[in-house]
């Protein structure tokens, strides 16, 4: 891990003329830490690590993650088809290939990043998602879909950044061929949104 050390720059201005001592100027301190909260948390991490205060070091890293979470757009990570809807973060069984039988359920696994997390008056953290999807032919023509086919709400005692979404699609009435499923995930508490496109073959 690259650690950036922060040095504070202090400017001390002294003036004197013709033997008459002018009043000393107040020391002016310009610190990168004051203007960049990331620099402050990185500095705290390094200091705690040097002192072998590992819990404090971990909390400093988590503070940096929270700062990142507030700045990043919504991202969809590790998007793939899996074998069932019984999944937790990082625990799933990947499905090989993109071929599906007619009327076979499709399970799409997603790890979202950067969603808005709000703390409520009971000190619980709340976040959530809405999702829409369309299915398109090879020519880009929209053949069907559904708006708000998923509405998901979460509450946690922690600022939880490890959440998985598994969407289940049951598509019928398609001829054998290749199709594209376009899924848009929208953040419940902001205007953030992200889209994933996944090709499938119907046998």
N, C-alpha and C positions, 0 to 999 in steps of 0.2 A: 504494500500500500504506500503510495507516495504521500508524504506528510509535508505540508508547507509550513515553515517556521515564520512567524510574524515578528518583525522588529518595529518598535515604536520609534518614531523620529521626533526628537525634541530640538526645538530651535530656541536658543537663548540669545537675545539681542541686548548688547551692552553698548551704551553710548557715553562718551566723555569728550569734553572739549575745553581747551584753555584752562585746565586745572579745575574747572567747575564740574562737579559730579552731578550728572543728571539723574533723576529718579530711575531706579531699575525697572526695566520692562518685565511684565509678568511672563513667566515661562510658558511657551506655547507648545503643546504636545499634539502631534498629529499621529493618530494610530489607525492602522488599517483595520484593526479589530472593531473600531467604533463604527466604521462605515460598511463593513462586510461581516454579517453574522456567521457566514461559513468559516471565515478565518478564525473567528473567536472559538467556535466549537472544535475546529481542527487543533488549535493551540491547546485547548483544554484537554483534548484527547491525548496529545503527545505528552503533556505534563503529567497527567494521571498515569499513563503507561510507564513513563520513566520512574515514577514513584511506586510502581507496582500496585496501584490502586485500580484493579481491573474492572470492578463494577462501575466505578466512576468513568473509566475510559469507555466502557460499553455505553453508558448513558449519554456520553458526549457524541458518540457515533450515531446513536438513535436520534439525538437532537438535530444532527446534520441531515439525517434521513427525513425528518419532519419538515425541515426547511426545503429540501428538494421536492417533497410531496406537494408543497404549496405552489411551487413554481412550474412544475412540469405539466404538459398537456396530458390528457388521458391516453394511455398506451395499452395495447393488447399484446401480451407476451405469451410465448409458448402455446400458440393456438394449434390444436390438432384434434383429429377424430380419435375417440377412445371407445372402449368396448362396453361401457355402461355409464349410468349417471350417478353411481355410488363412488364419488371421488372427494378427496380433500386436497389441500395444497401440496403439490408435489407427489401425491400418492394416487396413482391411476394406472390403468393398463392400456398402453397405446394400441390402436387398431392399425394393422398393416394394410396398405393400399387404399385406394379411393373408390373401389367398386362396391355397389350395394344392390341388393335385390329389391324388386318393387315392393313397396309397403314396409321395408325394413327400417326400424328407427335409426336415426343418425344422432350420435352424441358428440357435441363439439365442446372441447375443454379449452378454457381461456383463463389466464392469470392477468387480471387488470392491474395497471400501475397508475398512480396519480389521481385517483378519484378523491372527491372532497370528503373530508372527515370532520364532522361537527360535534362539539361536546355539549350535551344538553344540561339542564339545571341539576340533574341527578348524577352528574359526572360520568355518564355513559357516553361513549362515542358512537355516533350514528352515521351511516353512509348507505347508499343504495344505487340501483341502476334500473333503467328501462331499456328494452331492446326491441328492435324491429328487424324484419328480414324480408328479402325478396329472393325468388329463384328465377334465373335467367337462362335462356337458351344460348347456344354457341354464337348466335347472331346478335346477342345483347338484348333481345326482346324479353320483357318482363312477363313471366307466365303465371305468377302468383306471389303470395306473400302475406304478411300480417304485421300491422303496426301494434306496438306495445304487447307483443306476444309473451313477453316476460317483464314482470315487475318485482324487483327483489329489494328487500330491506334487511339491513344488518344492524345489530347493536353489540357493543363489546365494551368491557371494562378497560381494554387496552387500545392504544392507537394502532389498530391492526392493519398491517400492510401486506399480509399474506392471505389473500382471499382467492378462491377459485370459483369460476362460473362454469356450469355445464348446461348447455342448451340442448334440448331434445327436439328433433325435427321428425315428423312423420309425414312423408310426402307421397301422395297417391295420384294415379291418373296420368303419369308420365310415360312416354314411349322410351324404349331403350335408347341410350345415347349419353352425351356429356352435357352437364348443366353446372351452373355456377350459383352457389348460395352466397348472398351478400348479407352480412349481419352488421347492423349498426348498434353500438352500445352507447347509451347516454347517461351521463352522471346525474344523479337525482338532485344534488344541491348546487349545481352550476351549469353553465352552458357547454361544458366539455363533452366531447363525443369522439368516438373512434369507430372505424369500419374495418372489417376483415372479409376477404373474399376467398372462398374455398371451392375448388372444382371437384365434382363427383361424377361417377359413371353409373348409370342405371342399367342393370343387366336384364 
